[in-house]
């Protein structure tokens, strides 16, 4: 099922199992008409490691192709001055799904108002996958 996320635009795609929400992802227009953007992929900790995230991503790939899109993009936010093992793990996971590094940017320069809400200074990496 899906619903509109008015604050950020796009749709919030929800994965359910036996009537319970077990995951979701935000799916929206990307930086170009033929591109879609994904963010906020979340899988319930009780079912992590069971392929739910991959199934959600496969749904996204199919939906984007059906819309005539040629690529998907996403941003991964990470701390500037410390190692984040979880972010490294998620980056590797997206790369296994076919996403490739496109560029890196300073979060504070690109999103100055949002950066004020962060506890630490961050950069973000943009990954892209051709469909």
N, C-alpha and C positions, 0 to 999 in steps of 0.2 A: 504494500500500500504506500501511498505518498501523500504529502501535504505541503502547502506553501510555507516557507520560512520567510516571512515578510521582512524581518530585520536585515537579512543578508541576501535575499533574493534566491530564486531557484526552488528546488524541491528537496524535501527531506524524505529519502527513500528508507522505508522501515522493513527489516527482516523479522519475521515472526516464526515461532515454532510452538505448536500446541496452544495457540492463542496468546502467547507471551512474546513481547518484544525482546529479541536477542541481539539486535544490531541495527545500525543505521549509517547513512552516508548522505552528505549534502551534494546535490547534483545541479549544476547551473551553467549558464552561458559562460564561455571562456573569453580569451583575449581577442578572438576573431570569430566571424560567423560560423566557420567550419570546425570550431573547437569548443569543447565542453570542459568545465572545471569541476573537480571533485575536492571535497574537504570533509573534515570531521567524521572520518570513518571510525566507528566505535563498535566493538563486539563485547557482549556481556562476558565477564571473567569466567563464569561457570561453563561457557562453551568455547572459550578460546582454545586454539590448537586443533579444532575439529573441522577446519576448512570453511567456516562461516564467512570470514573476511574475503576469502578467495571467491566464494559463491556470490557475494555482494558485488565484488569487482567484475565478475563475469557478466552479471546482469547489467552493470553500467556499460561495459564494452558493447554488449549487444544493443542496448538502448541507443547509445551514441551512434553506432553504425547504422541503425534503423533510421535515425534522423539525418543521415548523410554526412555525419561528422568524420573528419579525417584524423583528428587527434584529441587527446585528453591531456590536461595539465593539472598539477597540484603544487602546493607550497608546503614545505616542512619547516617549521619554526624551531630554532635551536639556540641555546646560549652561546654568546660570543667567546667567553673566556673560561669555559669549563667543558669537560667531556660529558656527554649524555649518552650512556650506553643504550637506552631505550630508543633514542632518535637514530642512532647508528643501526640498530636492529630493524627499525621500520623502514629506513632508507634502503637497506639491503632487500627487504621483502618487496618493496615497490619495484626495485630493479629486477628482481626475479620475475615480476609480472610484465616486464618489458618497458618500464619507464627509464628514461635516461636523463642525466644531468643536463640542464639547459643554461642556468645561470644562478648566481648567488647575489643577494642584495642585503643592505643594512635595513632591518625592520624599522628602526627609528627614523630613517630618512624617508622611506616609502610611506609609512603609516605613523606619522609623528603623534597624533592624538591617541592612537591605540597603544603606542609604545610607552606612554606615560603610565599605563595600567600594569605593565610588566614589573616583576620583582628584579629581574636582571636584564642587561642589554642583550638583544638577540639579533641574529641574522636569519635569513630564510633562503632556502634553496628551492628553485623551481625545477620540477621534473616534468617531462613530456613523454607521451607514448603515442606513436603513430598507430592508427587503426587499420 
